[in-house]
Amino acid sequence: MKPQDIVAGKSSLWIFGYGSLVWKPDFKYKRSKMGYIKGYKRRFWHGDSFHRGDDEMPGRVVTLIEEDDACTWGVAFEVTGSQVEESLKYLNVREAVRGGYLTRVVEFFPRGTNQSPVQALVYIATPDNPIYLGPASTEEIAAQIAVCKGKSGHNIEYLLRLAEFMRVSCPDVDDPHLFSIEAAVLTTMRPILLAG
Ligand SMILES: N[C@@H](CCC(=O)N[C@@H](CS)C(=O)NCC(=O)O)C(=O)O
Protein backbone atom coordinates (compact mmCIF):
# COMPACT_ATOMS: atom_id res chain seq x y z
CA MET A 1 0.00 0.00 0.00
CA LYS A 2 1.36 3.44 -0.90
CA PRO A 3 1.35 6.26 1.68
CA GLN A 4 -1.14 8.21 -0.40
CA ASP A 5 -3.45 5.21 -0.37
CA ILE A 6 -3.44 5.01 3.41
CA VAL A 7 -4.20 8.71 3.60
CA ALA A 8 -6.70 9.13 0.75
CA GLY A 9 -10.03 10.25 2.14
CA LYS A 10 -9.17 8.86 5.55
CA SER A 11 -11.03 10.10 8.59
CA SER A 12 -8.57 8.26 10.82
CA LEU A 13 -4.85 7.59 10.44
CA TRP A 14 -2.09 6.17 12.61
CA ILE A 15 1.36 7.82 12.49
CA PHE A 16 4.31 5.89 13.96
CA GLY A 17 7.06 7.87 15.69
CA TYR A 18 10.44 6.45 16.73
CA GLY A 19 12.66 9.52 17.12
CA SER A 20 11.76 13.06 18.13
CA LEU A 21 8.09 12.31 17.47
CA VAL A 22 7.93 10.05 20.53
CA TRP A 23 8.72 12.96 22.87
CA LYS A 24 7.66 15.94 20.75
CA PRO A 25 4.83 15.10 18.35
CA ASP A 26 3.69 18.76 18.31
CA PHE A 27 0.47 17.93 16.45
CA LYS A 28 -3.03 17.23 17.79
CA TYR A 29 -4.04 13.57 17.99
CA LYS A 30 -6.94 11.55 19.39
CA ARG A 31 -4.90 8.90 21.22
CA SER A 32 -1.51 7.22 21.23
CA LYS A 33 -0.28 3.68 21.79
CA MET A 34 3.11 2.24 22.65
CA GLY A 35 4.22 -0.55 20.38
CA TYR A 36 6.61 -1.67 17.69
CA ILE A 37 7.15 -2.28 14.01
CA LYS A 38 8.93 -5.31 12.54
CA GLY A 39 11.67 -5.50 9.94
CA TYR A 40 13.41 -2.26 10.85
CA LYS A 41 16.15 -1.19 13.30
CA ARG A 42 16.59 2.36 14.59
CA ARG A 43 19.97 3.90 13.90
CA PHE A 44 21.57 7.34 14.32
CA TRP A 45 22.60 7.24 10.66
CA HIS A 46 20.73 10.24 9.26
CA GLY A 47 22.22 13.73 9.04
CA ASP A 48 20.33 16.82 10.10
CA SER A 49 21.33 20.30 9.00
CA PHE A 50 18.21 22.04 10.35
CA HIS A 51 16.76 20.77 13.62
CA ARG A 52 19.88 19.49 15.43
CA GLY A 53 22.72 20.67 13.19
CA ASP A 54 23.60 23.11 10.43
CA ASP A 55 25.22 23.00 6.98
CA GLU A 56 28.73 23.19 8.40
CA MET A 57 28.13 20.71 11.23
CA PRO A 58 25.19 18.41 10.50
CA GLY A 59 23.82 16.60 13.53
CA ARG A 60 22.88 12.93 13.72
CA VAL A 61 19.24 11.85 14.11
CA VAL A 62 17.54 8.50 13.79
CA THR A 63 16.12 6.71 10.83
CA LEU A 64 14.98 3.15 10.19
CA ILE A 65 17.15 0.60 8.45
CA GLU A 66 15.56 -2.51 6.98
CA GLU A 67 16.58 -5.71 8.78
CA ASP A 68 14.43 -8.83 8.67
CA ASP A 69 14.54 -9.92 12.32
CA ALA A 70 14.69 -6.44 13.86
CA CYS A 71 11.93 -4.49 15.53
CA THR A 72 11.74 -0.89 16.65
CA TRP A 73 9.65 0.37 19.54
CA GLY A 74 7.96 3.77 19.53
CA VAL A 75 4.61 5.47 19.72
CA ALA A 76 1.75 5.46 17.22
CA PHE A 77 -0.56 8.47 17.23
CA GLU A 78 -4.11 8.23 15.90
CA VAL A 79 -5.31 11.37 14.16
CA THR A 80 -8.94 11.75 13.15
CA GLY A 81 -11.10 14.23 11.25
CA SER A 82 -9.37 17.53 10.65
CA GLN A 83 -6.34 16.30 12.61
CA VAL A 84 -5.40 14.08 9.62
CA GLU A 85 -4.77 16.95 7.22
CA GLU A 86 -3.36 19.22 9.94
CA SER A 87 -0.82 16.63 11.14
CA LEU A 88 0.29 15.63 7.64
CA LYS A 89 0.72 19.27 6.61
CA TYR A 90 2.83 19.93 9.71
CA LEU A 91 4.89 16.75 9.44
CA ASN A 92 5.53 17.28 5.75
CA VAL A 93 7.41 20.48 6.62
CA ARG A 94 9.08 19.16 9.80
CA GLU A 95 10.03 15.71 8.50
CA ALA A 96 10.11 15.82 4.72
CA VAL A 97 11.01 19.37 3.75
CA ARG A 98 13.34 20.12 6.68
CA GLY A 99 14.40 16.60 7.61
CA GLY A 100 14.60 14.79 4.31
CA TYR A 101 12.34 11.94 5.42
CA LEU A 102 10.04 9.99 3.09
CA THR A 103 6.77 8.32 4.08
CA ARG A 104 6.20 4.59 4.13
CA VAL A 105 3.38 2.38 5.37
CA VAL A 106 4.22 -0.16 8.07
CA GLU A 107 2.32 -2.56 10.30
CA PHE A 108 2.24 -1.31 13.88
CA PHE A 109 1.83 -3.79 16.72
CA PRO A 110 0.39 -2.10 19.84
CA ARG A 111 1.79 -3.29 23.18
CA GLY A 112 -0.61 -5.41 25.24
CA THR A 113 -2.85 -8.41 24.86
CA ASN A 114 -5.80 -8.49 22.48
CA GLN A 115 -4.39 -5.59 20.46
CA SER A 116 -4.68 -5.98 16.68
CA PRO A 117 -1.95 -4.58 14.41
CA VAL A 118 -2.80 -1.47 12.40
CA GLN A 119 -1.37 0.13 9.27
CA ALA A 120 0.63 3.24 10.12
CA LEU A 121 2.46 5.98 8.27
CA VAL A 122 6.14 6.34 9.16
CA TYR A 123 8.77 8.91 8.17
CA ILE A 124 12.02 7.28 7.12
CA ALA A 125 15.28 8.56 5.64
CA THR A 126 16.70 6.09 3.12
CA PRO A 127 20.39 5.71 2.15
CA ASP A 128 19.87 7.61 -1.12
CA ASN A 129 18.93 10.70 0.89
CA PRO A 130 21.46 13.53 0.27
CA ILE A 131 22.09 14.06 4.00
CA TYR A 132 22.08 10.37 4.95
CA LEU A 133 25.34 9.76 6.88
CA GLY A 134 25.25 5.98 7.31
CA PRO A 135 27.08 3.78 9.81
CA ALA A 136 29.85 5.02 12.10
CA SER A 137 31.38 3.82 15.36
CA THR A 138 29.64 4.60 18.65
CA GLU A 139 32.48 6.96 19.51
CA GLU A 140 32.26 8.80 16.17
CA ILE A 141 28.49 9.21 16.45
CA ALA A 142 28.79 10.39 20.07
CA ALA A 143 31.53 12.90 19.19
CA GLN A 144 29.35 14.36 16.43
CA ILE A 145 26.24 14.59 18.62
CA ALA A 146 28.26 16.20 21.43
CA VAL A 147 29.13 19.26 19.34
CA CYS A 148 26.09 19.82 17.10
CA LYS A 149 23.06 22.01 17.54
CA GLY A 150 20.37 23.40 15.27
CA LYS A 151 17.14 25.38 15.21
CA SER A 152 15.32 22.90 17.48
CA GLY A 153 18.14 22.66 20.02
CA HIS A 154 21.23 20.66 20.86
CA ASN A 155 21.80 17.22 19.34
CA ILE A 156 22.51 15.94 22.88
CA GLU A 157 18.97 16.86 23.93
CA TYR A 158 17.58 14.85 21.00
CA LEU A 159 19.64 11.81 22.09
CA LEU A 160 18.92 12.03 25.82
CA ARG A 161 15.17 12.60 25.40
CA LEU A 162 14.90 9.53 23.15
CA ALA A 163 16.96 7.41 25.57
CA GLU A 164 14.86 8.65 28.50
CA PHE A 165 11.65 7.89 26.63
CA MET A 166 12.77 4.32 25.98
CA ARG A 167 13.87 3.77 29.62
CA VAL A 168 10.60 5.11 31.02
CA SER A 169 8.10 3.84 28.46
CA CYS A 170 9.79 0.62 27.32
CA PRO A 171 11.84 -0.46 30.36
CA ASP A 172 11.94 -4.06 29.17
CA VAL A 173 13.27 -3.19 25.71
CA ASP A 174 17.02 -3.15 25.18
CA ASP A 175 18.46 -0.84 22.55
CA PRO A 176 22.25 -1.27 22.59
CA HIS A 177 22.76 1.20 19.73
CA LEU A 178 20.87 3.99 21.50
CA PHE A 179 22.17 3.40 25.03
CA SER A 180 25.81 2.90 23.97
CA ILE A 181 25.76 6.26 22.18
CA GLU A 182 24.12 7.87 25.22
CA ALA A 183 26.82 6.42 27.50
CA ALA A 184 29.59 7.59 25.15
CA VAL A 185 28.19 11.15 25.01
CA LEU A 186 27.87 11.31 28.81
CA THR A 187 31.46 10.01 29.17
CA THR A 188 32.63 12.74 26.79
CA MET A 189 30.63 15.49 28.48
CA ARG A 190 31.19 14.57 32.14
CA PRO A 191 34.69 16.14 32.53
CA ILE A 192 33.52 19.24 30.65
CA LEU A 193 30.38 19.66 32.76
CA LEU A 194 32.20 18.94 36.04
CA ALA A 195 35.10 21.27 35.17
CA GLY A 196 32.62 24.15 34.78
N1 LIG B 1 10.80 10.21 11.74
C1 LIG B 1 11.35 9.84 13.03
C2 LIG B 1 12.44 10.78 13.38
C3 LIG B 1 11.86 12.13 13.48
C4 LIG B 1 12.91 13.11 13.73
O1 LIG B 1 13.67 12.98 14.66
N2 LIG B 1 12.86 14.10 12.87
C5 LIG B 1 13.65 15.27 13.08
C6 LIG B 1 13.91 15.89 11.74
S1 LIG B 1 15.57 15.73 11.32
C7 LIG B 1 12.83 16.20 13.93
O2 LIG B 1 11.64 16.32 13.72
N3 LIG B 1 13.46 16.85 14.84
C8 LIG B 1 12.76 17.80 15.69
C9 LIG B 1 13.65 18.05 16.88
O3 LIG B 1 14.78 17.57 16.80
O4 LIG B 1 13.19 18.67 17.84
C10 LIG B 1 10.25 9.81 14.06
O5 LIG B 1 9.22 9.29 13.67
O6 LIG B 1 10.37 10.22 15.20
The ligand as a Tripos MOL2 file, in Angstrom:
@<TRIPOS>MOLECULE
LIG
   20    19     1     0     0
SMALL
NO_CHARGES

@<TRIPOS>ATOM
      1 N1         10.7970   10.2070   11.7420 N.3       1 LIG1
      2 C1         11.3470    9.8400   13.0310 C.3       1 LIG1
      3 C2         12.4360   10.7840   13.3800 C.3       1 LIG1
      4 C3         11.8610   12.1320   13.4840 C.3       1 LIG1
      5 C4         12.9070   13.1110   13.7310 C.2       1 LIG1
      6 O1         13.6730   12.9830   14.6560 O.2       1 LIG1
      7 N2         12.8610   14.0960   12.8710 N.am      1 LIG1
      8 C5         13.6460   15.2650   13.0760 C.3       1 LIG1
      9 C6         13.9110   15.8860   11.7370 C.3       1 LIG1
     10 S1         15.5730   15.7340   11.3220 S.3       1 LIG1
     11 C7         12.8320   16.1970   13.9270 C.2       1 LIG1
     12 O2         11.6370   16.3210   13.7190 O.2       1 LIG1
     13 N3         13.4600   16.8500   14.8430 N.am      1 LIG1
     14 C8         12.7560   17.7970   15.6920 C.3       1 LIG1
     15 C9         13.6460   18.0490   16.8790 C.2       1 LIG1
     16 O3         14.7830   17.5650   16.7990 O.co2     1 LIG1
     17 O4         13.1900   18.6690   17.8390 O.co2     1 LIG1
     18 C10        10.2460    9.8110   14.0610 C.2       1 LIG1
     19 O5          9.2170    9.2880   13.6710 O.co2     1 LIG1
     20 O6         10.3730   10.2190   15.2050 O.co2     1 LIG1
@<TRIPOS>BOND
     1     1     2 1
     2     2     3 1
     3     2    18 1
     4     3     4 1
     5     4     5 1
     6     5     6 2
     7     5     7 1
     8     7     8 1
     9     8     9 1
    10     8    11 1
    11     9    10 1
    12    11    12 2
    13    11    13 1
    14    13    14 1
    15    14    15 1
    16    15    16 2
    17    15    17 1
    18    18    19 2
    19    18    20 1
@<TRIPOS>SUBSTRUCTURE
     1 LIG1         1 GROUP 0 **** ****
